[in-house]
Structure formats: C-alpha cells, structure tokens
Amino acid sequence: MQQTLKRSWWQDARLGGVLRYNRNALVRTVILALLILLAAQVIAFLAPLVIDITYTSNGVSVDFSTTIVVALICGLATAHKSTRFLLRFGTARFPVWLGNMASLMIGMTVFLLGTLLLSMLMSGLTLAMANTMPSKYVFEQDLAGVTGGHLFTDSLLAALRDLPTYILYTLEWTAFFYLLGCCLRRNRGLTIFVVVGVPLMLMILTLIPAVRQAVHVVENANERQMMLLGVQWMKNLADVMQFVRREWPTIQLASALVSLPLSYLCMRETPQP
C-alpha cells in the first residue's frame, strides 16, 4: 500500500541542514577567535612576572570591537563560500539566507558572551593578584571610594546592564556585514565605490562652499571675518557631531533593518554552482 509522507516546510526547505552546516563552520571560527583572545590576555597577564610593567584591569566588560571584527570575517565568509556550498545541492534561496542570518546572529552573540566570560576570568585573576602583588597588578574602575571585591561586582553588574544594548548592536552590524559580503560577491568594484566613494564625494561637495568662503575671507585678510568663520566652522562641526552621537542608535537600527531585505535580494541572485 502506498503511503503519502507528510513533510513540513522545515524539511522541504532543508533549513535544518543549513543551520547545521553554518553551526559547524561558525563554531570553529568562534572557538579559534576566543582562544586567540584568551592567549593574548594570558600573555599580557603574565608579562609583569617577567618584565617590569604593571598589568591594569578596568573591570568586567564585553569586547565589542573584537566582536565586530569577527562578525565582519564571518559575514564575508558566509556570503561567499558558505552560500555557494549550500546552493550546490539545489537548496532554495530563502532558507539559505534565513539560515545564514540566524546562524551569524547566534554565533556572534555567543562570541560576545564569550568575551564577557573571558573578561570575568581575567578580572577575577587580576583582583586576586592585586591583593598579593599590588605593585604589578592594579584593579581600577571609575568609581571613587570603591575598593576590593566591590569593584569586581559593580563592574560585572554594569556589564550585565549594558549587555542587551551590545547584543542589539552586534545583531545590527552582523546584518550589515552579511549585506556587504553579498554585495562584494556580486560586484566588488561597485560596492567599494558605494561604501567609500559616495560618502567621500558627499563630504567633498559639502565642504566646497565652506572652502570657497574661507578662501574669500583669507584673500581679503579680514581678521574679524576670519575669527567669525572659524567660530562658525567649530559650531557647525560640533552640531554635526552632536547630531550623529544623539541619533546614531536610530541610524544604526534603521540601516540594519534595511540590510536584511537587501541582503536577501542580493543573495538570491547567486548562481547555482
């Protein structure tokens, strides 16, 4: 008797296989990056025992800058090699894109949490060594009047309080880096021009009127006008920096949300290997 097998969308889309492949690839990268980070911190921690320097710890924190670098590397690799490998077996584009994005975001979040655990380990060791060798190991924090174990506890609580924000930032940059990898695979020259050339051209076009005005003032050699122009430039620059600092989280979130559909539209044109 013939029996009809009911298959779910998950099975038909092969999403489980996509996630397993990305998990295996990202686990190796995340573990290797954490081991390199741990080795560098251990070397720096042991250095005061060999040479005359002081090891200083500012408390528990996440290493967001290293996470961004790892996210860039993983995003580019996933958009190139991993995507083409997964499409080799006739897998639909959308499950590959969805699996890639989910794997990258989970992997980078795990790496961010790993940096927090490493920071906890090194901060705890520094605090212990600061009690026995205060001339070589110093545990500092920007909290006046707080010493000893309270420094470690307060910095840990501050890191945990800021952790959701850093996780959100990590997810946003991961989405952008995957889009960047997809665009580089499609057209490297055009992508570099858009990422580097367009902002540079906009900045030049914005500065041209100001530069012309400055040249005109300098030619007339009017000290009062030169002073007013300098004050005006400083005020405009301060206003721009203040606006970017105030609105940057919104700009970053909007860019990440736009990057998600754009990365799928760019990725779905990947030719079948």
Secondary structure as the mmCIF struct_conf table of DSSP 4:
data_model
#
loop_
_struct_conf.conf_type_id
_struct_conf.id
_struct_conf.beg_label_comp_id
_struct_conf.beg_label_asym_id
_struct_conf.beg_label_seq_id
_struct_conf.end_label_comp_id
_struct_conf.end_label_asym_id
_struct_conf.end_label_seq_id
HELX_LH_PP_P HELX_LH_PP_P1 THR A 4 LYS A 6
HELX_RH_AL_P HELX_RH_AL_P1 TRP A 9 ALA A 13
TURN_TY1_P TURN_TY1_P1 ARG A 14 ARG A 14
HELX_RH_AL_P HELX_RH_AL_P2 LEU A 15 LEU A 46
HELX_RH_3T_P HELX_RH_3T_P1 ALA A 47 LEU A 49
TURN_TY1_P TURN_TY1_P2 VAL A 50 VAL A 50
BEND BEND1 ILE A 51 ASP A 52
STRN STRN1 TYR A 55 SER A 57
BEND BEND2 VAL A 60 VAL A 60
HELX_RH_AL_P HELX_RH_AL_P3 PHE A 64 ALA A 77
HELX_RH_PI_P HELX_RH_PI_P1 THR A 78 SER A 82
HELX_RH_AL_P HELX_RH_AL_P4 THR A 83 LEU A 87
TURN_TY1_P TURN_TY1_P3 ARG A 88 GLY A 90
HELX_RH_AL_P HELX_RH_AL_P5 ARG A 93 THR A 132
TURN_TY1_P TURN_TY1_P4 PRO A 134 LYS A 136
STRN STRN2 TYR A 137 PHE A 139
BEND BEND3 ASP A 142 ASP A 142
TURN_TY1_P TURN_TY1_P5 ALA A 144 GLY A 145
TURN_TY1_P TURN_TY1_P6 GLY A 148 GLY A 148
HELX_RH_AL_P HELX_RH_AL_P6 GLY A 149 ARG A 186
HELX_RH_AL_P HELX_RH_AL_P7 ARG A 188 ILE A 192
HELX_RH_PI_P HELX_RH_PI_P2 PHE A 193 GLY A 197
HELX_RH_AL_P HELX_RH_AL_P8 VAL A 198 ASN A 220
TURN_TY1_P TURN_TY1_P7 ALA A 221 ALA A 221
HELX_RH_AL_P HELX_RH_AL_P9 GLU A 223 MET A 267
TURN_TY1_P TURN_TY1_P8 ARG A 268 GLU A 269
HELX_LH_PP_P HELX_LH_PP_P2 THR A 270 GLN A 272
#
